[in-house]
Structures are given as structure tokens and as C-alpha cells.
Amino acid sequence: MPEHLEFDLAYLALLTQNGLKPLSRWEGRLNPATLQALSRMGLATLRVPRLLQNGTWVEEYIFSRRGAPIDAYARHFYGAPLSQSPRHQRLEGRLFGYPHCCVEHYIRKPYDQNGLSCADQAVLFHWACPQCQATAELLPHYHRIHTRLVGQYRGQPVASTHAPWRQSVAVAASLSLLALGTLRCDLNGITIPDPIQHNPHLFALSAEVDGDGDFLEDRYESLLGLKAGDKDSDRDGILDGPDLALSLLSAWLALPAAPREDGAYVENHMMRGLEQCNVCQHNVNMGYARLVNPLENLEMELPYLFLHHFLEHGSFSYDGTLHSEGRVNAALLRIVLQGDGTSHLLGSPPDPAVQHRARTLARTLESLPREAQNDRAYVIEHQAKGLEMCHCCGQSINMGYLELHHPAKKLHLDIPIIGAHYLHCGGFSYQGDLHKGVIDEAALSALLE
């Protein structure tokens, strides 16, 4: 009977089977049926116990087409403590086929900016060094196998990836794209299950929050252009929540790492450590990414646990040993990833000059003192016991207001806190669950100037 094999392991096994990796490692236990599936692919395996600093034993499985790399790894690491020493990193790099230049650069400057797109870095298991020629030559082969495997998981006809390549490479953080489709397919005798029906990373929401059961909050449906009460708005066979998550996954992977003014980009903040998914025990770097969209004047900080794992499973929830039981605002994430600067204009034609004035006034407003002054503008915040939702990005904003004064000019103006939010995003009109209106630009400018 064919064995279920998750995407990460299937991808790693294919890279090893095709000679792109001399040796590969899987952290965690593999059941006998999975080991048999690897054996059918021509891969020899070995269980390797390792010791954590707290005295706990963990399991690794290594596999290769040849016995020599397995023997070499076992001689050095069988029963040995886990270590990030330069000596062990160099040894692992050689056995796993990591480019020597990348290993040495990582030891000196771990997770240094390397200029690779998120999509390129995501198909690797090593962190490439800047302008790495070896990685550039290997990436097309990795993408070829990865793309074909994704196609098979989607149920698309794909030609065999077996080819006589002999380059040694390393692999880094692979994608868990089990939620890409709802079809079943067969890969070298391995059956991939229906991900929507069997994916435990999709956390069910209460009926009051998600009435149609599509793993997406009802309050975001209209903001996202989806049909309320319809769990599959576009009739593509994928529920709206996972469908949106996977489209945003593609947008996130395409972000450049270098700052720019004409679109979104990502700042990576990798950390020396791993956290474990509380659903499947998959290990992910415990760092985070800062997603920035200068056009919208919005940003988000999200853990890699979500971006590199749960989002890849089609989920907007996440739960790990460090970042536990979180939920991401899907409407805000889409604007940050894909917004063109017009999300908060409420139908007004985009005018860069008007947006610039709004954001300039917002910055001035944010810088005002929060206590009474005699000769300059100040603001008193009246926080209310309640929140209202922005009808553009879905953020929860306090439903109170700002009381603005300029004693010398004898000017006074009240602005809802949600109005200041819209100013920040480039608009003078605002709309929330409680407040709706237009900020008087002339009156605000006179008071603040």
C-alpha cells in the first residue's frame, strides 16, 4: 500500500535521488512505511540519535544513494550532542554538499543579506553567500525539481525529474505546499492525501467568526472581495481561506530583500535557534520578517513559523513553541503584500500630492505633545472602551477620538482615532464600524502649521 509522504520530505528525497545532494537529513521520526517508500526510491537510510543540551535525545534520519556519506556522518555524529561549532558546520556542509564559500560566509556572518529573492532562497537548504556563483548555477536545477513536484501535488501531469546531474548542492528551507490543491496524485508510489480534508494546520474558527467554514473570518470577506456565506467563492475546489493564503504565499516569496519605494519588500531577521510547530513538530527558524509597503505606508512583523510553515499549509493561524496560538489579519496582509497605495482612498481617485499631504500631516500629528501647551499645538487622546474595524485593511482601531488644540491660534479640532489611521495611509476620508467622515484638510493644516 503506498505511503503518504509530505512535500518537504518528497522534495528532499528527489534532490538526493537525482544526485543533487550526496546526503540529506530529516529531523524527527520516520515510520516504517515512509522508510520503505524512501527505499523504493533507491535511498539507503540510517537513524541517528542526537543529544540536546538539556539531556533529551532526539532522532535524525539521514539518507543517500551511496553508503559512504552515511558512514562518514555516523562516525562523526552518531550519539553526539547537537552543536553549531564552526568545525561541525564545516563538516556538515561538506557531507550535505553545501558550497564551501557559503559555509564559510555563514560561519562569519550568519543570515547576511545575499541578494536572493525569497523564492530562490526558499528552495535551498543552505543560506547562500552574497553573489554566490555556485548557487546561481545550481538554482535552475532546484527550481526544476521543485516546480515539477508542486505540479504533481496539484495533480498536474509532470514529466519525470530523474536526470544524470552530478552537481553537489545544499538545500535550505523548503516549502510545505500540501495545501496547494485538493486532488490526489502518485509520486514514485507515494500517495499525497487531500490536504484540505487532512491538514491539521488549518485551525477551525467558531461559527460566530466563520459562518461559512472556509477558515477565514466573515468580517474580512467583503474587504477581500469574497462572497459572504460561500466557502468557495471562485469555484476552484479550494476553500476561500487556504486559497487566499496560497496566493499570498506566492506574493510573499516574490518580495525583494532590498528596500524600494515603488512596492513591498521584506527585511529578514533570522535568529540563532529553532522553534517547533506544535502541530507536526517541524522545525523553523525562530526569527521573523518585517514586511514593508511604502506605497501604503503600512508594515507587518510576522514570525517565520507563520510565513515559512503555516502559510504554506494554507493557514492564517499558527502555533509553535515560541510563537504560540497566533492569528494573522488576512486583509491587512494582502494590502501589505500587494497594495498599490490606494487601499485607504475610499473610492477617491489617487493623487500622489494629496496622499503626500495626508501622510505629512499624520506624521506631524503623531509628533505632537500629549499634554496641554501654552504656545504650540498639542493633542489630548480620549481612548474609548471599545474597538472599531477599518473598512479597508481590517485593523482594529480604538473608537475614541483626538482633541487637537493650538492656544496661540485659538484653534480646536476633534478627529476620530480611526481618522488619524486613514491620514497615515494617505486618505482624508475615513470609515469604520462607528465613525465615517472626512477630515477638513484646511482646518487641520492651519492648526498643525
C-alpha positions in Angstrom: 0.0 0.0 0.0 1.5 3.4 -1.0 2.7 5.6 1.9 1.7 9.2 2.5 4.8 11.4 2.2 4.8 15.1 3.0 6.1 17.6 0.4 9.3 18.6 2.3 10.5 15.0 2.5 9.4 14.2 -1.0 11.4 17.2 -2.3 14.5 16.4 -0.3 14.3 12.7 -1.4 14.1 13.7 -5.1 17.1 16.0 -4.8 19.0 13.2 -3.3 17.7 10.6 -5.7 18.8 12.8 -8.7 22.3 13.3 -7.4 21.9 17.0 -6.5 22.6 16.1 -2.9 25.1 13.5 -1.7 23.4 13.2 1.7 20.3 14.5 3.3 19.0 14.7 6.8 15.4 14.6 8.2 14.9 15.8 11.8 12.3 13.7 13.5 10.9 10.1 13.5 10.0 8.3 10.2 7.6 5.4 10.4 8.4 2.1 8.6 6.1 2.7 5.7 7.9 6.0 5.0 11.3 4.3 5.2 10.1 1.7 2.7 9.0 4.5 0.3 12.5 6.0 0.5 14.0 2.6 -0.1 11.9 2.2 -3.2 13.4 5.4 -4.5 16.9 3.8 -4.2 17.9 5.6 -1.0 19.6 4.0 2.0 18.6 5.4 5.4 20.1 5.4 8.9 18.6 6.5 12.2 21.0 8.8 14.1 20.2 9.7 17.8 21.5 13.1 18.9 21.7 14.7 22.4 20.3 18.1 23.3 21.9 20.4 25.9 19.0 19.6 28.3 19.9 15.9 28.2 17.0 15.0 25.9 17.6 12.6 23.0 16.2 13.4 19.6 16.2 11.4 16.3 17.6 12.2 12.9 17.3 10.2 9.7 20.0 10.5 7.0 19.6 9.1 3.6 21.7 8.8 0.4 22.2 6.8 -2.8 25.6 5.7 -1.5 26.8 4.2 1.7 30.0 6.3 2.1 28.3 9.6 3.1 26.1 7.8 5.6 29.1 6.0 7.1 31.0 9.3 7.4 28.1 11.1 9.1 27.6 8.3 11.5 31.3 8.2 12.5 31.2 11.9 13.5 27.7 12.4 14.8 26.0 9.2 16.0 25.1 9.8 19.6 26.9 13.2 19.6 25.4 16.4 21.1 23.9 18.9 18.7 26.5 21.6 18.0 26.8 24.8 15.9 30.6 25.0 16.3 32.5 26.1 13.1 34.1 22.7 12.9 30.8 20.8 12.9 29.3 23.3 10.5 32.1 22.8 8.0 31.9 19.0 8.3 28.1 19.0 7.8 28.5 21.4 4.9 30.9 19.0 3.2 28.7 16.0 3.8 25.5 17.6 2.7 27.1 19.3 -0.3 26.9 22.9 0.7 29.1 25.2 -1.3 32.2 25.9 0.6 32.0 29.6 0.2 28.5 29.7 1.6 29.5 27.7 4.7 32.5 29.9 5.4 30.5 33.1 5.0 27.7 31.8 7.2 30.1 31.0 10.0 31.4 34.6 9.9 28.1 36.4 9.1 25.0 34.1 9.6 22.0 35.1 7.5 23.8 38.0 5.9 21.8 39.7 3.1 22.6 37.7 0.0 20.5 39.5 -2.7 18.5 36.3 -3.5 14.7 36.6 -3.8 12.6 34.8 -1.2 11.5 32.3 -4.0 15.2 31.4 -4.7 16.3 31.2 -1.1 13.2 29.1 -0.2 14.2 26.2 -2.4 17.6 25.9 -0.8 18.6 24.3 2.4 21.8 26.4 2.9 22.0 30.2 3.3 23.7 31.4 0.2 26.6 33.8 0.4 26.3 37.2 -1.4 26.8 37.0 -5.2 27.4 33.2 -5.0 28.2 31.9 -8.4 27.9 28.2 -7.3 24.4 28.8 -6.0 23.4 30.7 -9.1 24.4 27.8 -11.3 22.5 25.3 -9.1 19.3 27.2 -8.7 17.8 26.3 -12.1 18.1 22.6 -11.3 16.5 23.0 -7.9 13.6 25.1 -9.3 13.1 22.5 -12.0 12.6 19.7 -9.5 10.6 21.9 -7.1 8.3 23.2 -9.8 7.6 19.8 -11.2 6.9 18.4 -7.7 4.5 21.2 -6.9 2.7 20.4 -10.2 2.4 16.8 -9.1 1.0 17.8 -5.7 -1.6 19.9 -7.6 -2.4 16.9 -9.7 -1.0 18.3 -13.0 0.8 15.9 -15.4 4.5 16.3 -14.9 7.4 14.6 -16.7 10.0 12.6 -14.7 12.6 14.7 -12.9 15.2 11.9 -12.9 18.3 13.2 -14.7 22.0 12.4 -14.6 23.0 15.6 -12.7 26.1 15.3 -10.5 26.5 18.7 -9.0 26.8 18.8 -5.2 24.5 21.2 -3.6 22.9 22.0 -0.3 19.2 22.7 0.3 17.7 25.2 2.8 14.2 26.0 3.9 11.8 24.0 1.7 8.1 24.7 1.2 5.3 22.7 2.7 2.8 23.2 -0.1 0.5 20.3 0.9 -2.5 22.7 0.8 -2.0 23.7 -2.9 -4.8 21.5 -4.2 -7.5 19.0 -3.3 -6.6 16.3 -5.8 -4.7 13.0 -5.2 -1.7 12.1 -7.2 1.0 9.5 -7.2 4.8 10.2 -6.9 7.1 7.2 -7.2 4.5 5.1 -5.5 3.8 7.7 -2.8 0.2 9.0 -2.4 -0.3 12.6 -1.4 -3.6 13.0 0.7 -6.3 15.5 0.1 -4.7 18.5 2.0 -7.9 20.4 2.8 -9.5 17.4 4.4 -6.5 16.1 6.2 -4.3 19.2 7.0 -4.3 19.8 10.8 -2.6 23.2 10.3 -6.0 24.6 9.3 -7.4 25.7 12.7 -11.2 25.7 12.7 -12.8 29.0 13.8 -16.0 29.4 15.8 -19.3 29.6 13.8 -19.8 33.2 15.1 -16.5 34.2 13.4 -16.5 32.0 10.4 -20.1 31.2 9.4 -19.3 29.5 6.1 -16.5 27.4 7.4 -13.8 28.5 4.9 -11.1 29.1 7.6 -11.4 32.9 7.1 -13.1 35.4 9.3 -16.5 36.6 8.0 -15.6 40.2 8.7 -12.8 40.1 6.2 -14.8 38.5 3.4 -16.2 41.7 1.9 -12.9 43.6 2.4 -11.2 40.8 0.3 -13.9 40.8 -2.4 -15.2 37.3 -1.4 -18.8 36.2 -1.2 -20.0 36.0 2.4 -21.7 32.7 3.2 -19.9 30.9 0.3 -16.9 28.8 1.3 -15.5 28.5 -2.3 -16.2 31.9 -4.0 -14.4 31.2 -7.2 -15.5 27.5 -7.6 -11.9 26.2 -7.9 -12.3 23.4 -5.4 -10.2 25.1 -2.7 -11.8 26.8 0.3 -11.5 30.6 0.3 -9.2 30.7 3.3 -6.5 28.3 2.1 -7.0 29.7 -1.5 -6.2 33.2 -0.4 -3.3 32.1 1.9 -1.6 30.3 -1.0 -2.0 33.3 -3.4 -0.4 35.5 -0.7 2.3 32.9 -0.2 3.3 33.5 -3.9 3.3 37.2 -3.3 5.5 36.9 -0.2 8.0 34.6 -1.9 8.4 37.1 -4.8 9.3 40.1 -2.5 12.8 41.5 -2.9 15.0 41.8 0.2 16.3 45.2 -0.8 14.3 48.3 0.2 12.5 50.1 -2.5 9.9 52.9 -2.8 7.7 51.5 -5.6 6.4 48.4 -3.9 6.6 46.0 -1.0 9.8 44.4 0.2 11.0 42.2 3.1 13.5 42.6 5.9 14.7 39.3 7.2 15.6 38.9 10.9 17.0 35.4 11.2 17.9 34.1 14.7 20.3 31.5 16.0 17.7 29.0 17.1 14.7 26.9 16.0 11.1 26.7 17.2 8.9 23.7 16.7 5.4 23.6 15.1 3.0 22.4 17.8 1.0 20.6 15.1 3.6 18.5 13.3 6.9 19.2 15.2 8.5 20.7 12.1 11.4 22.9 13.0 11.5 26.5 11.7 14.0 29.4 12.4 12.7 31.3 15.4 13.2 34.7 13.7 10.8 37.0 11.9 10.4 39.0 8.8 9.3 42.7 8.5 7.1 43.2 5.5 7.1 46.8 4.4 4.9 48.6 1.8 6.0 52.2 1.3 3.1 52.8 -1.2 0.6 52.1 1.6 2.7 53.3 4.5 2.0 50.0 6.2 4.1 47.2 7.5 3.8 43.9 9.5 6.2 41.8 11.5 5.5 38.1 11.2 7.3 35.1 12.6 8.9 32.6 10.2 6.8 30.0 11.9 3.8 31.6 10.0 5.5 32.7 6.8 7.6 29.6 6.2 5.3 26.9 7.6 1.6 27.7 8.4 1.0 30.0 5.4 2.5 27.3 3.2 -0.2 25.0 4.6 -2.9 27.5 3.7 -3.5 28.7 7.2 -3.7 32.2 8.7 -3.3 30.7 12.2 0.0 29.5 13.7 1.1 27.7 16.9 4.7 27.0 17.9 6.9 26.5 20.9 8.0 30.2 20.8 5.2 32.0 18.9 2.1 30.3 20.2 -1.6 30.4 19.1 -1.4 33.5 16.8 -3.8 34.6 14.1 -2.9 36.9 11.2 -5.1 39.6 9.7 -5.6 38.3 6.2 -7.0 41.6 4.8 -4.0 43.6 6.1 -1.5 41.0 4.9 -2.9 41.3 1.4 -2.6 45.1 1.4 0.9 45.0 2.7 2.0 42.4 0.1 0.0 43.7 -2.9 -1.2 47.2 -2.2 -0.6 49.9 -4.8 -1.1 52.8 -2.4 -4.8 53.3 -3.0 -6.3 51.0 -0.4 -7.5 53.7 2.0 -8.7 56.2 -0.5 -12.4 55.0 -0.3 -13.0 55.4 -4.0 -11.3 58.8 -4.4 -9.0 59.0 -7.5 -5.4 58.5 -6.5 -3.5 61.8 -6.3 0.1 61.4 -5.1 0.2 65.1 -3.9 -2.9 64.6 -1.8 -1.6 61.4 -0.3 1.7 63.0 0.5 0.0 65.9 2.3 -2.1 63.4 4.3 0.9 61.4 5.4 2.9 64.6 6.2 0.0 65.8 8.4 -0.2 62.4 10.1 3.5 62.5 11.0 3.1 65.9 12.4 0.1 64.8 14.4 1.9 61.8 15.8 4.8 64.1 17.0 2.6 66.5 19.0 2.9 66.5 22.8 0.1 64.7 24.6 -0.3 67.3 27.3 -1.5 70.9 27.3 0.8 73.6 25.9 0.6 77.4 26.1 2.1 78.4 22.8 2.0 75.5 20.4 -0.2 72.7 19.1 -1.0 69.7 21.3 -3.3 66.7 21.4 -5.3 65.0 24.1 -6.2 61.4 23.4 -9.6 60.2 24.5 -9.3 56.4 24.4 -12.7 54.6 24.5 -13.5 51.2 25.9 -14.1 49.6 22.5 -12.6 49.0 19.1 -13.9 49.5 15.5 -12.6 47.9 12.4 -11.1 49.8 9.5 -13.2 49.0 6.5 -10.2 48.9 4.2 -7.5 46.8 6.0 -9.5 45.2 8.8 -7.2 46.6 11.6 -8.9 47.1 15.0 -8.7 50.8 16.0 -9.7 52.3 19.3 -13.1 54.0 18.8 -12.1 57.1 20.7 -11.0 60.5 19.3 -8.2 63.0 19.4 -8.7 66.5 20.8 -6.4 69.0 19.0 -5.7 72.5 20.3 -3.4 75.4 19.3 -3.8 78.0 22.1 -1.9 80.8 20.3 -4.1 80.5 17.2 -7.2 79.7 19.3 -7.9 76.7 17.1 -9.6 73.4 18.1 -10.4 70.3 16.1 -11.6 66.8 17.0 -10.6 63.8 14.9 -11.6 60.1 15.4 -8.6 57.9 16.1 -9.6 55.9 13.0 -9.4 59.2 11.0 -5.7 59.5 12.0 -5.2 55.9 10.8 -6.5 56.9 7.4 -4.3 60.0 7.3 -1.3 57.7 8.0 -2.4 55.7 4.9 -2.8 58.7 2.7 -6.5 59.5 2.8 -8.6 62.3 4.3 -11.9 60.2 4.2 -12.4 57.5 6.8 -14.8 54.7 7.5 -15.1 52.3 10.4 -17.7 50.4 12.3 -18.6 53.6 14.3 -17.0 56.6 12.6 -17.4 57.7 9.0 -16.5 61.1 7.6 -13.9 63.4 6.0 -11.1 65.3 7.8 -11.0 69.0 7.0 -7.6 69.3 5.4 -7.5 73.1 5.6 -8.5 73.3 9.2 -6.0 70.5 10.2 -3.2 72.2 8.3 -3.9 75.6 9.9 -3.8 74.1 13.4 -0.7 72.0 12.8 1.3 74.6 10.9 
